[in-house]
Structures are given as structure tokens and as C-alpha cells.
Amino acid sequence: MNLRHTSALLALLLLGACGISFAQNIPPPATSAPAAQAGQPGILSAADITDHLFPPSVFFRGQTATVQMDNVGGVRYADGFLVLAGLVDSSGYASRIRQKYQAYLIVEIPIEIGGQTLKPGAYGFGFLDNNRFVVMDLGANDVLQSTSTHDADIHRPIPLQFVAGGDEGHYRLYHGRDYVDFHRVN
């Protein structure tokens, strides 16, 4: 040990012997628990979702797309698992992809849509003409197709939202007036 290190060590020992502690001036470590685990279960609006939960840009079919952060939403379950979605700017994509790729979906647990199970992962999705709903993997391959429902009774449709479904544990993912019903698969 050199003289400088020895002097510093002796100074710390003397201060400690005098009852002076440096530990009380050190702030506590930041918690690394995700916000999802700290929050209450239920429907999440855009105001509830930060870029810690949903990234401001996402990867899909060889490119990144900007997420419209004012058009995101989701569901948080009691155990902290999430289903999140956000509309994206797909203007840089080929027209055949752009017509189907309207939004990005992040699923942490298996969910059922239209009688089909969607495994945890990240996906692109879209509501298409003739009451069709499609979910695609990150390579733009269809992994789920279902029928969507048009809800003419919504007074003020918003671009994207989640609402509670008719049965307990069921939710609706809306894009304007069109929606699909989903629930968690145990």
C-alpha cells in the first residue's frame, strides 16, 4: 500500500472513531422494481404508461416505427403481468404491410382472442375491412386472425383504448369503433 492510500485509510479510521459516519449521507439505492408491479391491477390509459413500460419506437419487419404515445393503453393483472398496445406510424412500410400493421402489441402472458391463444411476445396488429382482426409476428407473418366487432353505440370513439368486457376478466381492445374481446389464459 502506498503512502497516499495509507493516509486516506487512517483519516477514515480516525473519523469513524470520533463517531462520524459517511453512510448517513449516501442516498438509498433506487429500486429496480418495474412500475407495473407497483401499480394497481386494471385498465391502463396513455397517462399511466411511460416509456419504461412501452418503448417510444418499436421494431417490426426490419424497421423501427414511432409509437403514438398518446394512443397507448393496456391491462395490468393482479400479479403485475401486462397486455399493452399502441398505435404506430407505419408510413415507411410497404403498402401490403402498412394496411395490416396499425399498432404494436406486447403480451406478457397467454391471452385468448376469438377462441385462439396468443403466446407472450411482441406483435404487430390491425383491424381490417369486413370485421377482420389480424396479429402478426415481428416478421409480418400472420399468427392469429379473428373476427372483430363494430360498436356503433360508442358516442366518442378514440383511436385506441382498452375497456372492461362483458364477463369478469374479459377486456376489449378498441381501435375507433372496432374491437376484439380477449382474456387471460391460465
Biotite code that builds the C-alpha atoms (Angstrom):
import biotite.structure as struc

atoms = struc.array([
    struc.Atom([0.000, 0.000, 0.000], chain_id="A", res_id=1, res_name="MET", atom_name="CA", element="C"),
    struc.Atom([1.431, 3.408, -0.878], chain_id="A", res_id=2, res_name="ASN", atom_name="CA", element="C"),
    struc.Atom([1.616, 6.408, 1.425], chain_id="A", res_id=3, res_name="LEU", atom_name="CA", element="C"),
    struc.Atom([-1.434, 8.164, -0.088], chain_id="A", res_id=4, res_name="ARG", atom_name="CA", element="C"),
    struc.Atom([-3.713, 5.133, 0.434], chain_id="A", res_id=5, res_name="HIS", atom_name="CA", element="C"),
    struc.Atom([-2.385, 4.637, 3.958], chain_id="A", res_id=6, res_name="THR", atom_name="CA", element="C"),
    struc.Atom([-3.082, 8.286, 4.858], chain_id="A", res_id=7, res_name="SER", atom_name="CA", element="C"),
    struc.Atom([-6.622, 8.132, 3.486], chain_id="A", res_id=8, res_name="ALA", atom_name="CA", element="C"),
    struc.Atom([-7.328, 4.911, 5.379], chain_id="A", res_id=9, res_name="LEU", atom_name="CA", element="C"),
    struc.Atom([-6.024, 6.384, 8.636], chain_id="A", res_id=10, res_name="LEU", atom_name="CA", element="C"),
    struc.Atom([-8.167, 9.511, 8.176], chain_id="A", res_id=11, res_name="ALA", atom_name="CA", element="C"),
    struc.Atom([-11.297, 7.394, 7.680], chain_id="A", res_id=12, res_name="LEU", atom_name="CA", element="C"),
    struc.Atom([-10.500, 5.290, 10.736], chain_id="A", res_id=13, res_name="LEU", atom_name="CA", element="C"),
    struc.Atom([-9.997, 8.401, 12.882], chain_id="A", res_id=14, res_name="LEU", atom_name="CA", element="C"),
    struc.Atom([-13.264, 9.947, 11.700], chain_id="A", res_id=15, res_name="LEU", atom_name="CA", element="C"),
    struc.Atom([-15.057, 6.677, 12.397], chain_id="A", res_id=16, res_name="GLY", atom_name="CA", element="C"),
    struc.Atom([-13.546, 6.549, 15.884], chain_id="A", res_id=17, res_name="ALA", atom_name="CA", element="C"),
    struc.Atom([-14.918, 10.059, 16.501], chain_id="A", res_id=18, res_name="CYS", atom_name="CA", element="C"),
    struc.Atom([-18.443, 8.857, 15.641], chain_id="A", res_id=19, res_name="GLY", atom_name="CA", element="C"),
    struc.Atom([-18.643, 10.471, 12.209], chain_id="A", res_id=20, res_name="ILE", atom_name="CA", element="C"),
    struc.Atom([-20.378, 8.260, 9.676], chain_id="A", res_id=21, res_name="SER", atom_name="CA", element="C"),
    struc.Atom([-20.425, 8.783, 5.932], chain_id="A", res_id=22, res_name="PHE", atom_name="CA", element="C"),
    struc.Atom([-23.152, 6.207, 5.341], chain_id="A", res_id=23, res_name="ALA", atom_name="CA", element="C"),
    struc.Atom([-25.902, 8.544, 6.546], chain_id="A", res_id=24, res_name="GLN", atom_name="CA", element="C"),
    struc.Atom([-25.158, 10.914, 3.665], chain_id="A", res_id=25, res_name="ASN", atom_name="CA", element="C"),
    struc.Atom([-25.434, 8.226, 0.994], chain_id="A", res_id=26, res_name="ILE", atom_name="CA", element="C"),
    struc.Atom([-28.884, 8.130, -0.617], chain_id="A", res_id=27, res_name="PRO", atom_name="CA", element="C"),
    struc.Atom([-30.697, 4.783, -0.621], chain_id="A", res_id=28, res_name="PRO", atom_name="CA", element="C"),
    struc.Atom([-30.317, 2.780, -3.830], chain_id="A", res_id=29, res_name="PRO", atom_name="CA", element="C"),
    struc.Atom([-33.007, 3.269, -6.430], chain_id="A", res_id=30, res_name="ALA", atom_name="CA", element="C"),
    struc.Atom([-35.491, 0.452, -6.613], chain_id="A", res_id=31, res_name="THR", atom_name="CA", element="C"),
    struc.Atom([-35.367, -1.575, -9.759], chain_id="A", res_id=32, res_name="SER", atom_name="CA", element="C"),
    struc.Atom([-38.938, -2.875, -9.450], chain_id="A", res_id=33, res_name="ALA", atom_name="CA", element="C"),
    struc.Atom([-40.858, -2.123, -12.621], chain_id="A", res_id=34, res_name="PRO", atom_name="CA", element="C"),
    struc.Atom([-43.701, 0.341, -12.386], chain_id="A", res_id=35, res_name="ALA", atom_name="CA", element="C"),
    struc.Atom([-46.092, -2.418, -13.463], chain_id="A", res_id=36, res_name="ALA", atom_name="CA", element="C"),
    struc.Atom([-45.538, -4.294, -10.213], chain_id="A", res_id=37, res_name="GLN", atom_name="CA", element="C"),
    struc.Atom([-46.020, -1.168, -8.142], chain_id="A", res_id=38, res_name="ALA", atom_name="CA", element="C"),
    struc.Atom([-49.372, -0.222, -9.712], chain_id="A", res_id=39, res_name="GLY", atom_name="CA", element="C"),
    struc.Atom([-52.882, -1.426, -9.223], chain_id="A", res_id=40, res_name="GLN", atom_name="CA", element="C"),
    struc.Atom([-54.477, -4.043, -11.479], chain_id="A", res_id=41, res_name="PRO", atom_name="CA", element="C"),
    struc.Atom([-56.929, -2.876, -14.101], chain_id="A", res_id=42, res_name="GLY", atom_name="CA", element="C"),
    struc.Atom([-57.099, -0.873, -17.298], chain_id="A", res_id=43, res_name="ILE", atom_name="CA", element="C"),
    struc.Atom([-54.188, 1.427, -18.146], chain_id="A", res_id=44, res_name="LEU", atom_name="CA", element="C"),
    struc.Atom([-54.653, 4.626, -20.121], chain_id="A", res_id=45, res_name="SER", atom_name="CA", element="C"),
    struc.Atom([-51.989, 6.552, -22.020], chain_id="A", res_id=46, res_name="ALA", atom_name="CA", element="C"),
    struc.Atom([-51.399, 8.678, -18.906], chain_id="A", res_id=47, res_name="ALA", atom_name="CA", element="C"),
    struc.Atom([-50.483, 5.519, -16.946], chain_id="A", res_id=48, res_name="ASP", atom_name="CA", element="C"),
    struc.Atom([-47.933, 4.272, -19.471], chain_id="A", res_id=49, res_name="ILE", atom_name="CA", element="C"),
    struc.Atom([-44.412, 5.672, -19.594], chain_id="A", res_id=50, res_name="THR", atom_name="CA", element="C"),
    struc.Atom([-41.597, 4.734, -21.936], chain_id="A", res_id=51, res_name="ASP", atom_name="CA", element="C"),
    struc.Atom([-40.416, 2.388, -19.166], chain_id="A", res_id=52, res_name="HIS", atom_name="CA", element="C"),
    struc.Atom([-43.471, 0.250, -19.927], chain_id="A", res_id=53, res_name="LEU", atom_name="CA", element="C"),
    struc.Atom([-43.870, 0.878, -23.648], chain_id="A", res_id=54, res_name="PHE", atom_name="CA", element="C"),
    struc.Atom([-40.989, 1.979, -25.862], chain_id="A", res_id=55, res_name="PRO", atom_name="CA", element="C"),
    struc.Atom([-41.416, 5.147, -27.961], chain_id="A", res_id=56, res_name="PRO", atom_name="CA", element="C"),
    struc.Atom([-40.235, 3.269, -31.063], chain_id="A", res_id=57, res_name="SER", atom_name="CA", element="C"),
    struc.Atom([-40.624, -0.419, -31.867], chain_id="A", res_id=58, res_name="VAL", atom_name="CA", element="C"),
    struc.Atom([-39.085, -2.958, -34.242], chain_id="A", res_id=59, res_name="PHE", atom_name="CA", element="C"),
    struc.Atom([-41.255, -4.663, -36.839], chain_id="A", res_id=60, res_name="PHE", atom_name="CA", element="C"),
    struc.Atom([-40.351, -6.257, -40.186], chain_id="A", res_id=61, res_name="ARG", atom_name="CA", element="C"),
    struc.Atom([-36.831, -4.886, -40.490], chain_id="A", res_id=62, res_name="GLY", atom_name="CA", element="C"),
    struc.Atom([-37.584, -1.306, -39.441], chain_id="A", res_id=63, res_name="GLN", atom_name="CA", element="C"),
    struc.Atom([-38.482, 0.752, -36.431], chain_id="A", res_id=64, res_name="THR", atom_name="CA", element="C"),
    struc.Atom([-41.731, 2.651, -36.158], chain_id="A", res_id=65, res_name="ALA", atom_name="CA", element="C"),
    struc.Atom([-42.576, 5.530, -33.857], chain_id="A", res_id=66, res_name="THR", atom_name="CA", element="C"),
    struc.Atom([-45.306, 4.813, -31.316], chain_id="A", res_id=67, res_name="VAL", atom_name="CA", element="C"),
    struc.Atom([-48.047, 7.398, -30.859], chain_id="A", res_id=68, res_name="GLN", atom_name="CA", element="C"),
    struc.Atom([-47.586, 7.578, -27.077], chain_id="A", res_id=69, res_name="MET", atom_name="CA", element="C"),
    struc.Atom([-50.905, 9.399, -26.640], chain_id="A", res_id=70, res_name="ASP", atom_name="CA", element="C"),
    struc.Atom([-52.577, 6.352, -28.219], chain_id="A", res_id=71, res_name="ASN", atom_name="CA", element="C"),
    struc.Atom([-51.355, 3.563, -25.947], chain_id="A", res_id=72, res_name="VAL", atom_name="CA", element="C"),
    struc.Atom([-53.204, 1.542, -23.353], chain_id="A", res_id=73, res_name="GLY", atom_name="CA", element="C"),
    struc.Atom([-53.268, -1.768, -21.620], chain_id="A", res_id=74, res_name="GLY", atom_name="CA", element="C"),
    struc.Atom([-54.312, -4.061, -18.849], chain_id="A", res_id=75, res_name="VAL", atom_name="CA", element="C"),
    struc.Atom([-52.351, -4.837, -15.685], chain_id="A", res_id=76, res_name="ARG", atom_name="CA", element="C"),
    struc.Atom([-53.266, -8.064, -13.915], chain_id="A", res_id=77, res_name="TYR", atom_name="CA", element="C"),
    struc.Atom([-53.117, -8.538, -10.138], chain_id="A", res_id=78, res_name="ALA", atom_name="CA", element="C"),
    struc.Atom([-49.792, -10.383, -10.403], chain_id="A", res_id=79, res_name="ASP", atom_name="CA", element="C"),
    struc.Atom([-48.236, -7.480, -12.362], chain_id="A", res_id=80, res_name="GLY", atom_name="CA", element="C"),
    struc.Atom([-48.307, -9.059, -15.839], chain_id="A", res_id=81, res_name="PHE", atom_name="CA", element="C"),
    struc.Atom([-49.277, -6.751, -18.691], chain_id="A", res_id=82, res_name="LEU", atom_name="CA", element="C"),
    struc.Atom([-51.023, -6.627, -22.036], chain_id="A", res_id=83, res_name="VAL", atom_name="CA", element="C"),
    struc.Atom([-50.104, -3.355, -23.784], chain_id="A", res_id=84, res_name="LEU", atom_name="CA", element="C"),
    struc.Atom([-50.848, -1.853, -27.190], chain_id="A", res_id=85, res_name="ALA", atom_name="CA", element="C"),
    struc.Atom([-50.006, 1.351, -29.007], chain_id="A", res_id=86, res_name="GLY", atom_name="CA", element="C"),
    struc.Atom([-50.731, 2.814, -32.415], chain_id="A", res_id=87, res_name="LEU", atom_name="CA", element="C"),
    struc.Atom([-47.656, 3.239, -34.629], chain_id="A", res_id=88, res_name="VAL", atom_name="CA", element="C"),
    struc.Atom([-46.604, 5.391, -37.548], chain_id="A", res_id=89, res_name="ASP", atom_name="CA", element="C"),
    struc.Atom([-46.233, 2.766, -40.261], chain_id="A", res_id=90, res_name="SER", atom_name="CA", element="C"),
    struc.Atom([-45.744, 5.239, -43.132], chain_id="A", res_id=91, res_name="SER", atom_name="CA", element="C"),
    struc.Atom([-42.291, 3.854, -44.038], chain_id="A", res_id=92, res_name="GLY", atom_name="CA", element="C"),
    struc.Atom([-43.593, 0.343, -44.683], chain_id="A", res_id=93, res_name="TYR", atom_name="CA", element="C"),
    struc.Atom([-44.713, -1.229, -47.949], chain_id="A", res_id=94, res_name="ALA", atom_name="CA", element="C"),
    struc.Atom([-48.438, -0.776, -48.595], chain_id="A", res_id=95, res_name="SER", atom_name="CA", element="C"),
    struc.Atom([-49.224, -4.502, -48.154], chain_id="A", res_id=96, res_name="ARG", atom_name="CA", element="C"),
    struc.Atom([-47.756, -4.355, -44.616], chain_id="A", res_id=97, res_name="ILE", atom_name="CA", element="C"),
    struc.Atom([-48.999, -0.855, -43.785], chain_id="A", res_id=98, res_name="ARG", atom_name="CA", element="C"),
    struc.Atom([-52.654, -1.813, -44.334], chain_id="A", res_id=99, res_name="GLN", atom_name="CA", element="C"),
    struc.Atom([-52.374, -4.556, -41.662], chain_id="A", res_id=100, res_name="LYS", atom_name="CA", element="C"),
    struc.Atom([-49.770, -3.019, -39.338], chain_id="A", res_id=101, res_name="TYR", atom_name="CA", element="C"),
    struc.Atom([-51.608, -0.318, -37.428], chain_id="A", res_id=102, res_name="GLN", atom_name="CA", element="C"),
    struc.Atom([-50.449, -0.971, -33.890], chain_id="A", res_id=103, res_name="ALA", atom_name="CA", element="C"),
    struc.Atom([-47.965, -2.833, -31.703], chain_id="A", res_id=104, res_name="TYR", atom_name="CA", element="C"),
    struc.Atom([-48.962, -5.360, -29.059], chain_id="A", res_id=105, res_name="LEU", atom_name="CA", element="C"),
    struc.Atom([-46.888, -6.548, -26.107], chain_id="A", res_id=106, res_name="ILE", atom_name="CA", element="C"),
    struc.Atom([-48.248, -9.581, -24.255], chain_id="A", res_id=107, res_name="VAL", atom_name="CA", element="C"),
    struc.Atom([-46.552, -10.972, -21.126], chain_id="A", res_id=108, res_name="GLU", atom_name="CA", element="C"),
    struc.Atom([-48.976, -13.837, -20.558], chain_id="A", res_id=109, res_name="ILE", atom_name="CA", element="C"),
    struc.Atom([-51.011, -16.045, -22.903], chain_id="A", res_id=110, res_name="PRO", atom_name="CA", element="C"),
    struc.Atom([-54.311, -14.468, -23.934], chain_id="A", res_id=111, res_name="ILE", atom_name="CA", element="C"),
    struc.Atom([-57.223, -15.769, -25.935], chain_id="A", res_id=112, res_name="GLU", atom_name="CA", element="C"),
    struc.Atom([-58.701, -13.789, -28.824], chain_id="A", res_id=113, res_name="ILE", atom_name="CA", element="C"),
    struc.Atom([-61.561, -15.255, -30.839], chain_id="A", res_id=114, res_name="GLY", atom_name="CA", element="C"),
    struc.Atom([-61.004, -18.743, -29.426], chain_id="A", res_id=115, res_name="GLY", atom_name="CA", element="C"),
    struc.Atom([-57.294, -18.727, -30.317], chain_id="A", res_id=116, res_name="GLN", atom_name="CA", element="C"),
    struc.Atom([-54.376, -18.475, -27.916], chain_id="A", res_id=117, res_name="THR", atom_name="CA", element="C"),
    struc.Atom([-51.726, -15.814, -28.424], chain_id="A", res_id=118, res_name="LEU", atom_name="CA", element="C"),
    struc.Atom([-48.460, -16.586, -26.631], chain_id="A", res_id=119, res_name="LYS", atom_name="CA", element="C"),
    struc.Atom([-46.384, -13.969, -24.797], chain_id="A", res_id=120, res_name="PRO", atom_name="CA", element="C"),
    struc.Atom([-44.388, -11.783, -27.151], chain_id="A", res_id=121, res_name="GLY", atom_name="CA", element="C"),
    struc.Atom([-44.372, -8.631, -29.252], chain_id="A", res_id=122, res_name="ALA", atom_name="CA", element="C"),
    struc.Atom([-46.606, -8.374, -32.301], chain_id="A", res_id=123, res_name="TYR", atom_name="CA", element="C"),
    struc.Atom([-47.989, -6.052, -34.933], chain_id="A", res_id=124, res_name="GLY", atom_name="CA", element="C"),
    struc.Atom([-51.755, -5.965, -35.415], chain_id="A", res_id=125, res_name="PHE", atom_name="CA", element="C"),
    struc.Atom([-54.522, -4.314, -37.332], chain_id="A", res_id=126, res_name="GLY", atom_name="CA", element="C"),
    struc.Atom([-58.267, -4.034, -37.703], chain_id="A", res_id=127, res_name="PHE", atom_name="CA", element="C"),
    struc.Atom([-59.147, -4.683, -41.343], chain_id="A", res_id=128, res_name="LEU", atom_name="CA", element="C"),
    struc.Atom([-62.220, -4.277, -43.543], chain_id="A", res_id=129, res_name="ASP", atom_name="CA", element="C"),
    struc.Atom([-65.124, -6.694, -43.195], chain_id="A", res_id=130, res_name="ASN", atom_name="CA", element="C"),
    struc.Atom([-64.703, -7.086, -39.401], chain_id="A", res_id=131, res_name="ASN", atom_name="CA", element="C"),
    struc.Atom([-61.333, -8.805, -39.542], chain_id="A", res_id=132, res_name="ARG", atom_name="CA", element="C"),
    struc.Atom([-58.579, -8.580, -36.947], chain_id="A", res_id=133, res_name="PHE", atom_name="CA", element="C"),
    struc.Atom([-55.046, -9.833, -37.622], chain_id="A", res_id=134, res_name="VAL", atom_name="CA", element="C"),
    struc.Atom([-51.998, -10.288, -35.393], chain_id="A", res_id=135, res_name="VAL", atom_name="CA", element="C"),
    struc.Atom([-48.563, -10.689, -36.983], chain_id="A", res_id=136, res_name="MET", atom_name="CA", element="C"),
    struc.Atom([-45.192, -11.788, -35.634], chain_id="A", res_id=137, res_name="ASP", atom_name="CA", element="C"),
    struc.Atom([-42.229, -9.413, -35.952], chain_id="A", res_id=138, res_name="LEU", atom_name="CA", element="C"),
    struc.Atom([-41.538, -10.749, -39.457], chain_id="A", res_id=139, res_name="GLY", atom_name="CA", element="C"),
    struc.Atom([-45.049, -9.652, -40.606], chain_id="A", res_id=140, res_name="ALA", atom_name="CA", element="C"),
    struc.Atom([-46.331, -13.249, -40.769], chain_id="A", res_id=141, res_name="ASN", atom_name="CA", element="C"),
    struc.Atom([-49.953, -13.727, -39.680], chain_id="A", res_id=142, res_name="ASP", atom_name="CA", element="C"),
    struc.Atom([-50.147, -15.669, -36.412], chain_id="A", res_id=143, res_name="VAL", atom_name="CA", element="C"),
    struc.Atom([-53.790, -15.015, -35.490], chain_id="A", res_id=144, res_name="LEU", atom_name="CA", element="C"),
    struc.Atom([-56.867, -13.958, -37.410], chain_id="A", res_id=145, res_name="GLN", atom_name="CA", element="C"),
    struc.Atom([-60.205, -13.313, -35.799], chain_id="A", res_id=146, res_name="SER", atom_name="CA", element="C"),
    struc.Atom([-63.465, -11.525, -36.300], chain_id="A", res_id=147, res_name="THR", atom_name="CA", element="C"),
    struc.Atom([-63.760, -8.040, -34.842], chain_id="A", res_id=148, res_name="SER", atom_name="CA", element="C"),
    struc.Atom([-66.975, -6.337, -33.756], chain_id="A", res_id=149, res_name="THR", atom_name="CA", element="C"),
    struc.Atom([-68.145, -2.878, -34.800], chain_id="A", res_id=150, res_name="HIS", atom_name="CA", element="C"),
    struc.Atom([-69.611, -0.930, -31.862], chain_id="A", res_id=151, res_name="ASP", atom_name="CA", element="C"),
    struc.Atom([-71.942, 1.747, -33.258], chain_id="A", res_id=152, res_name="ALA", atom_name="CA", element="C"),
    struc.Atom([-73.060, 2.723, -29.736], chain_id="A", res_id=153, res_name="ASP", atom_name="CA", element="C"),
    struc.Atom([-69.775, 4.389, -28.760], chain_id="A", res_id=154, res_name="ILE", atom_name="CA", element="C"),
    struc.Atom([-70.519, 8.109, -28.520], chain_id="A", res_id=155, res_name="HIS", atom_name="CA", element="C"),
    struc.Atom([-66.936, 9.360, -28.802], chain_id="A", res_id=156, res_name="ARG", atom_name="CA", element="C"),
    struc.Atom([-64.587, 6.730, -30.166], chain_id="A", res_id=157, res_name="PRO", atom_name="CA", element="C"),
    struc.Atom([-60.899, 7.312, -29.559], chain_id="A", res_id=158, res_name="ILE", atom_name="CA", element="C"),
    struc.Atom([-58.110, 5.859, -31.686], chain_id="A", res_id=159, res_name="PRO", atom_name="CA", element="C"),
    struc.Atom([-57.072, 3.118, -29.204], chain_id="A", res_id=160, res_name="LEU", atom_name="CA", element="C"),
    struc.Atom([-58.427, 2.074, -25.842], chain_id="A", res_id=161, res_name="GLN", atom_name="CA", element="C"),
    struc.Atom([-58.996, -0.866, -23.536], chain_id="A", res_id=162, res_name="PHE", atom_name="CA", element="C"),
    struc.Atom([-62.298, -1.305, -21.706], chain_id="A", res_id=163, res_name="VAL", atom_name="CA", element="C"),
    struc.Atom([-63.717, -3.968, -19.427], chain_id="A", res_id=164, res_name="ALA", atom_name="CA", element="C"),
    struc.Atom([-65.576, -6.701, -21.301], chain_id="A", res_id=165, res_name="GLY", atom_name="CA", element="C"),
    struc.Atom([-68.954, -8.193, -20.503], chain_id="A", res_id=166, res_name="GLY", atom_name="CA", element="C"),
    struc.Atom([-67.589, -11.066, -18.407], chain_id="A", res_id=167, res_name="ASP", atom_name="CA", element="C"),
    struc.Atom([-65.216, -10.840, -15.463], chain_id="A", res_id=168, res_name="GLU", atom_name="CA", element="C"),
    struc.Atom([-61.594, -10.998, -16.589], chain_id="A", res_id=169, res_name="GLY", atom_name="CA", element="C"),
    struc.Atom([-62.531, -10.155, -20.179], chain_id="A", res_id=170, res_name="HIS", atom_name="CA", element="C"),
    struc.Atom([-61.357, -6.971, -21.839], chain_id="A", res_id=171, res_name="TYR", atom_name="CA", element="C"),
    struc.Atom([-61.939, -5.257, -25.140], chain_id="A", res_id=172, res_name="ARG", atom_name="CA", element="C"),
    struc.Atom([-59.209, -3.753, -27.290], chain_id="A", res_id=173, res_name="LEU", atom_name="CA", element="C"),
    struc.Atom([-60.763, -0.952, -29.336], chain_id="A", res_id=174, res_name="TYR", atom_name="CA", element="C"),
    struc.Atom([-59.461, 0.781, -32.434], chain_id="A", res_id=175, res_name="HIS", atom_name="CA", element="C"),
    struc.Atom([-62.037, 3.506, -33.006], chain_id="A", res_id=176, res_name="GLY", atom_name="CA", element="C"),
    struc.Atom([-65.399, 1.725, -33.016], chain_id="A", res_id=177, res_name="ARG", atom_name="CA", element="C"),
    struc.Atom([-63.989, -1.750, -33.779], chain_id="A", res_id=178, res_name="ASP", atom_name="CA", element="C"),
    struc.Atom([-62.914, -4.126, -31.032], chain_id="A", res_id=179, res_name="TYR", atom_name="CA", element="C"),
    struc.Atom([-61.847, -7.645, -30.145], chain_id="A", res_id=180, res_name="VAL", atom_name="CA", element="C"),
    struc.Atom([-62.547, -9.337, -26.846], chain_id="A", res_id=181, res_name="ASP", atom_name="CA", element="C"),
    struc.Atom([-59.690, -11.054, -25.018], chain_id="A", res_id=182, res_name="PHE", atom_name="CA", element="C"),
    struc.Atom([-58.991, -12.729, -21.719], chain_id="A", res_id=183, res_name="HIS", atom_name="CA", element="C"),
    struc.Atom([-56.071, -14.297, -19.946], chain_id="A", res_id=184, res_name="ARG", atom_name="CA", element="C"),
    struc.Atom([-55.442, -17.999, -20.458], chain_id="A", res_id=185, res_name="VAL", atom_name="CA", element="C"),
    struc.Atom([-54.393, -19.823, -17.307], chain_id="A", res_id=186, res_name="ASN", atom_name="CA", element="C"),
])
